[in-house]
Amino acid sequence: MNIKDVAEAAGLSAKTIRYYEDIGLIRPGRGANGYRDFSAQDLHKLAFLGRARALGFSIADCRVLLALYEDAGRSSAEVKAVAETHLAEIDAKIEALTDMRATLSHLVETCAGDARPDCPILASLADG
């Protein structure tokens, strides 16, 4: 399978697939013509990586998850630990975004938004 076909089937761009190859996440074979020749297993790995990235897993996490997926002797506890760590990171980001939203909402509410030059939004940004 060529890169165009595997990209379409996996729902990824050819650029992303080349990047995953460059960093060693996948290792497609090469045809006699020197072009990448993707197997069904490569397609499966790419789809796996696409779903993991869609859930926000980092490349490092994807590398770990892919290694665990390929390890028949893995324990589900290892996989769960990676997912729990990522979930905690998402929760922390949500909390930070919620705080950010509350602060910005307050600043927007306190700004008159008229022709006067004084603005609590700019004042807050300037004061740090």
NUDRENGU-926154 format. One record per residue: x, y, z of N, C-alpha, C in turn; chain; residue number from 1. Coordinates in Angstrom, 3 decimals. Atoms other than C-alpha are relative to their C-alpha. Layout:
// residues N
NODE        nc1        nc2        nc3       cac1       cac2       cac3        cc1        cc2        cc3   ch     i
NODE          X          Y          Z          X          Y          Z          X          Y          Z    A   NUM
...
//
This chain:
// residues 128
NODE        nc1        nc2        nc3       cac1       cac2       cac3        cc1        cc2        cc3   ch     i
NODE      0.862     -1.168      0.000      0.000      0.000      0.000      0.911      1.235      0.000    A     1
NODE     -0.827     -1.213      0.033      1.436      3.424     -0.865     -0.456      0.983      1.074    A     2
NODE      0.267     -0.945     -1.089      1.479      6.425      1.453     -1.346      0.707     -0.169    A     3
NODE      1.291     -0.658      0.233     -1.545      8.064     -0.187     -1.138     -0.894      0.463    A     4
NODE      1.059      0.932     -0.375     -3.683      4.954      0.308     -0.050     -0.217      1.512    A     5
NODE     -0.021      0.248     -1.450     -2.546      4.316      3.880     -0.423      1.262      0.757    A     6
NODE      0.408     -1.250     -0.648     -3.028      7.997      4.766     -1.514      0.125     -0.007    A     7
NODE      1.462     -0.070      0.105     -6.596      7.905      3.520     -0.673     -1.016      0.916    A     8
NODE      0.600      1.056     -0.813     -7.349      4.617      5.254      0.163      0.254      1.493    A     9
NODE     -0.258     -0.252     -1.421     -5.807      5.708      8.563     -0.572      1.333      0.468    A    10
NODE      0.514     -1.312     -0.369     -7.284      9.211      8.461      1.087      0.954      0.451    A    11
NODE     -1.133     -0.853     -0.334     -3.864     10.845      8.715      0.554      0.623     -1.269    A    12
NODE     -0.636     -0.595      1.167     -1.907     13.111      6.437      1.291     -0.751     -0.314    A    13
NODE     -1.262      0.629      0.408      1.071     11.825      4.468      1.154      0.623      0.783    A    14
NODE     -1.045     -0.682     -0.772      3.177     14.428      6.297      0.115     -0.601      1.405    A    15
NODE      0.004      0.604     -1.337      2.156     12.962      9.665      0.617     -1.395     -0.054    A    16
NODE     -0.534      1.358      0.133      2.960      9.453      8.473      1.513      0.044     -0.196    A    17
NODE     -1.449     -0.130      0.188      6.405     10.538      7.267      0.673      0.397      1.314    A    18
NODE     -0.531     -0.391     -1.302      6.957     12.203     10.650      0.074     -1.207      0.938    A    19
NODE     -0.009      1.187     -0.851      5.969      9.029     12.500      1.105     -0.965     -0.416    A    20
NODE     -1.102      0.840      0.469      8.443      7.157     10.324      1.335      0.596      0.438    A    21
NODE     -1.250     -0.672     -0.367     11.191      9.734     10.976      0.355     -0.199      1.472    A    22
NODE     -0.277      0.142     -1.442     10.805      9.370     14.754     -0.055     -1.458      0.454    A    23
NODE     -0.082      1.425     -0.314     10.646      5.584     14.578     -1.249     -0.654      0.543    A    24
NODE      1.236      0.625     -0.478      7.019      4.960     15.505     -0.469     -1.112     -0.942    A    25
NODE      0.315      1.042      0.973      6.506      2.989     12.309      1.223     -0.193     -0.891    A    26
NODE     -1.116      0.313      0.896      8.928      1.308      9.936     -0.526     -0.754     -1.214    A    27
NODE      0.518      0.693      1.181      7.309      0.599      6.597      1.140     -0.572     -0.838    A    28
NODE     -0.975      0.553      0.912      9.100     -1.562      4.091      0.172      0.912     -1.202    A    29
NODE     -0.244     -0.749      1.238     10.442     -0.267      0.806     -0.115     -0.966     -1.167    A    30
NODE      0.134      0.796      1.214      9.510     -1.575     -2.591      1.280      0.059     -0.809    A    31
NODE     -1.165      0.011      0.883     12.011     -2.290     -5.342      0.263      1.383     -0.579    A    32
NODE     -0.139     -1.356      0.541     11.361      1.239     -6.593      0.454      1.012      1.056    A    33
NODE     -0.442     -0.877     -1.085     12.412      2.679     -3.202     -1.118      0.707      0.721    A    34
NODE      1.143     -0.638     -0.638      8.924      3.891     -2.320     -0.429     -0.785      1.238    A    35
NODE      0.526      0.656     -1.200      7.366      3.164      1.044     -1.075     -0.999     -0.417    A    36
NODE      0.993      1.048      0.266      5.318     -0.016      1.036     -0.607     -0.390      1.348    A    37
NODE      0.639      0.205     -1.294      2.870     -0.108      3.939     -0.785     -1.302      0.012    A    38
NODE      0.727      1.255     -0.184      1.497     -3.386      5.236     -1.294      0.272      0.762    A    39
NODE      1.228     -0.108     -0.796     -1.845     -4.029      6.895      0.352      0.296      1.457    A    40
NODE     -0.435     -0.250     -1.374      0.044     -4.042     10.214      0.403      1.469      0.175    A    41
NODE     -0.349     -1.424     -0.053      1.469     -0.588      9.438     -1.256      0.860      0.064    A    42
NODE      1.271     -0.723      0.000     -2.034      0.658      8.680     -0.653     -0.074      1.369    A    43
NODE      0.594      0.174     -1.322     -3.281     -0.768     11.970      0.718      0.870      1.033    A    44
NODE     -0.773     -0.828     -0.930     -0.457      0.959     13.894     -0.310      1.483     -0.207    A    45
NODE      0.294     -1.402      0.285     -1.161      4.260     12.144     -1.388      0.396      0.494    A    46
NODE      1.349     -0.280     -0.500     -4.869      4.058     12.949      0.019      0.070      1.532    A    47
NODE     -0.177      0.017     -1.460     -3.938      3.219     16.567      0.585      1.340      0.452    A    48
NODE     -0.646     -1.259     -0.358     -1.639      6.251     16.709     -0.938      1.186     -0.224    A    49
NODE      0.952     -1.079      0.258     -4.293      8.471     15.152     -1.044      0.119      1.093    A    50
NODE      1.008     -0.028     -1.071     -6.848      7.479     17.773      0.622      0.473      1.312    A    51
NODE     -0.675     -0.419     -1.232     -4.326      7.920     20.594      0.275      1.502     -0.019    A    52
NODE     -0.269     -1.436      0.110     -3.334     11.366     19.327     -1.296      0.809      0.099    A    53
NODE      1.293     -0.686     -0.093     -7.010     12.320     18.974     -0.454      0.115      1.456    A    54
NODE      0.314     -0.077     -1.430     -7.337     11.596     22.704      1.006      0.875      0.753    A    55
NODE     -0.938     -0.934     -0.608     -4.452     13.979     23.320      1.257     -0.620      0.571    A    56
NODE     -1.226      0.620     -0.498     -1.743     11.455     24.162      1.191      0.614     -0.730    A    57
NODE     -1.221     -0.552      0.586      1.734     12.852     23.584      0.678     -1.066     -0.865    A    58
NODE     -0.765      0.951      0.805      4.146     11.262     21.136      0.702     -0.995      0.919    A    59
NODE     -0.668      0.895     -0.948      6.057      9.857     24.104     -0.982     -1.035      0.553    A    60
NODE      1.027      0.930     -0.483      2.854      8.350     25.497     -0.391     -0.991     -1.090    A    61
NODE      0.346      0.882      1.119      2.002      6.958     22.061      1.056     -1.072     -0.184    A    62
NODE     -1.093      0.969      0.117      5.398      5.303     21.913     -0.156     -1.097      1.060    A    63
NODE      0.196      0.950     -1.098      4.745      3.668     25.305     -1.228     -0.876     -0.263    A    64
NODE      1.235      0.753      0.257      1.179      2.662     24.395      0.177     -0.997     -1.139    A    65
NODE     -0.245      0.897      1.124      2.299      1.173     21.087      0.874     -1.178      0.427    A    66
NODE     -0.855      1.082     -0.513      5.044     -0.809     22.836     -0.811     -0.946      0.881    A    67
NODE      0.841      0.846     -0.846      2.529     -2.050     25.389     -0.974     -0.814     -0.846    A    68
NODE      0.927      0.701      0.885      0.069     -2.950     22.636      0.680     -1.199     -0.666    A    69
NODE     -0.733      1.054      0.691      2.733     -5.003     20.891      0.584     -1.047      0.942    A    70
NODE     -0.553      0.918     -0.999      3.832     -6.708     24.139     -1.104     -0.898      0.544    A    71
NODE      1.037      0.938     -0.450      1.691     -9.791     24.707      0.087     -0.264      1.502    A    72
NODE     -0.171      0.234     -1.432      3.102    -10.029     28.246     -0.302      1.200      0.871    A    73
NODE      0.293     -1.219     -0.761      1.969     -6.575     29.283     -1.105     -0.268      1.020    A    74
NODE      1.144      0.044     -0.912     -0.332     -6.010     32.196     -0.878      1.200     -0.312    A    75
NODE      0.897     -1.127      0.250     -3.392     -3.850     31.820      0.276      1.134      0.983    A    76
NODE     -0.339     -1.038     -0.981     -2.178     -1.998     34.930      0.991      1.001     -0.590    A    77
NODE     -0.970     -0.894      0.623      0.695     -0.568     32.868     -0.710      0.968     -0.946    A    78
NODE      0.753     -0.822      0.937     -1.698      0.703     30.230     -0.860      1.001      0.769    A    79
NODE      0.864     -0.864     -0.803     -4.078      2.085     32.830      0.800      1.129      0.645    A    80
NODE     -0.832     -1.030     -0.626     -1.228      3.961     34.534      0.303      1.133     -0.981    A    81
NODE     -0.250     -1.022      1.021     -0.387      5.774     31.286     -1.259      0.834     -0.213    A    82
NODE      1.264     -0.694      0.230     -4.050      6.620     30.727     -0.388      0.863      1.201    A    83
NODE      0.330     -0.780     -1.196     -4.554      7.770     34.331      0.857      1.261      0.099    A    84
NODE     -0.880     -1.171     -0.017     -1.539     10.073     34.115     -0.488      1.037     -1.000    A    85
NODE      0.502     -0.921      1.025     -2.893     11.565     30.902     -1.321      0.631      0.436    A    86
NODE      1.273     -0.522     -0.485     -6.358     11.950     32.424      0.229      1.083      1.052    A    87
NODE     -0.324     -1.012     -1.014     -4.844     13.842     35.374      0.510      1.278     -0.660    A    88
NODE     -0.486     -1.167      0.731     -3.060     16.140     32.916     -1.158      0.753     -0.651    A    89
NODE      1.178     -0.626      0.605     -6.348     16.794     31.102     -0.800      0.741      1.065    A    90
NODE      0.738     -0.651     -1.091     -8.091     17.545     34.410      0.688      1.288      0.439    A    91
NODE     -0.743     -1.205     -0.389     -5.325     20.016     35.320     -0.168      1.102     -1.048    A    92
NODE      0.194     -0.987      1.068     -5.681     21.726     31.931     -1.405      0.582      0.049    A    93
NODE      1.382     -0.476     -0.105     -9.452     21.936     32.353     -0.118      0.986      1.160    A    94
NODE      0.042     -0.900     -1.161     -8.994     23.511     35.789      0.666      1.332     -0.334    A    95
NODE     -0.700     -1.225      0.371     -6.481     26.011     34.412     -0.832      0.818     -0.984    A    96
NODE      0.841     -0.708      0.962     -8.785     26.875     31.508     -1.237      0.595      0.666    A    97
NODE      1.159     -0.516     -0.729    -11.740     27.275     33.872      0.381      1.259      0.768    A    98
NODE     -0.484     -1.188     -0.712     -9.715     29.694     36.000      0.267      1.152     -0.971    A    99
NODE     -0.296     -1.006      1.015     -8.551     31.520     32.881     -1.283      0.635     -0.518    A   100
NODE      1.275     -0.499      0.499    -12.113     31.822     31.647     -0.664      0.920      1.016    A   101
NODE      0.620     -0.820     -1.039    -13.347     33.169     34.977      0.684      1.364      0.091    A   102
NODE     -0.747     -1.264     -0.061    -10.608     35.807     35.060     -0.331      0.880     -1.197    A   103
NODE      0.281     -0.779      1.204    -11.175     36.888     31.483     -1.454      0.474     -0.036    A   104
NODE      1.409     -0.383     -0.041    -14.940     36.900     31.931     -0.194      1.197      0.922    A   105
NODE      0.089     -1.126     -0.942    -14.569     39.192     34.958      0.550      1.282     -0.638    A   106
NODE     -0.597     -1.174      0.631    -12.288     41.538     33.012     -0.903      0.557     -1.097    A   107
NODE      0.910     -0.447      1.065    -14.710     41.671     30.070     -1.210      0.699      0.606    A   108
NODE      1.157     -0.602     -0.660    -17.596     42.427     32.428      0.319      1.369      0.574    A   109
NODE     -0.357     -1.275     -0.630    -15.682     45.274     34.105      0.437      1.059     -1.004    A   110
NODE     -0.397     -0.962      1.023    -14.621     46.903     30.838     -1.265      0.637     -0.594    A   111
NODE      1.165     -0.712      0.522    -17.067     49.576     29.697     -0.140     -0.205     -1.511    A   112
NODE      0.071      0.213      1.439    -16.183     48.961     26.068     -0.501      1.216     -0.758    A   113
NODE      0.461     -1.228      0.650    -16.822     52.579     25.183      1.186      0.759     -0.598    A   114
NODE     -1.027     -0.810      0.658    -14.783     55.418     23.678      1.093      0.476      0.952    A   115
NODE     -1.009     -0.442     -0.966    -12.890     56.122     26.908      1.262     -0.872     -0.116    A   116
NODE     -1.243      0.766      0.142     -9.209     55.068     26.944      0.281     -0.973      1.152    A   117
NODE     -0.285      0.893     -1.125     -9.242     53.462     30.395     -0.656     -1.370     -0.237    A   118
NODE      0.483      1.352      0.267     -9.602     49.688     30.175      0.565     -0.958      1.043    A   119
NODE     -0.484      0.927     -1.025     -9.409     47.167     33.044      0.692     -1.230     -0.587    A   120
NODE     -0.664      1.154      0.620     -8.377     44.442     30.611      1.476      0.318     -0.200    A   121
NODE     -1.393     -0.382      0.236     -5.232     46.308     29.550      0.730      0.261      1.318    A   122
NODE     -0.602     -0.270     -1.296     -4.601     47.436     33.120      0.416     -1.299      0.684    A   123
NODE     -0.315      1.294     -0.611     -4.715     43.848     34.341      1.190     -0.662     -0.689    A   124
NODE     -1.113      0.589      0.732     -2.380     42.677     31.592      1.311      0.725      0.315    A   125
NODE     -1.197     -0.793     -0.296      0.048     45.517     32.363      0.501     -0.250      1.421    A   126
NODE     -0.389      0.208     -1.390      0.019     44.816     36.111      0.494     -1.415      0.264    A   127
NODE     -0.470      1.371     -0.128      0.687     41.129     35.584     -0.805     -0.790      0.945    A   128
//
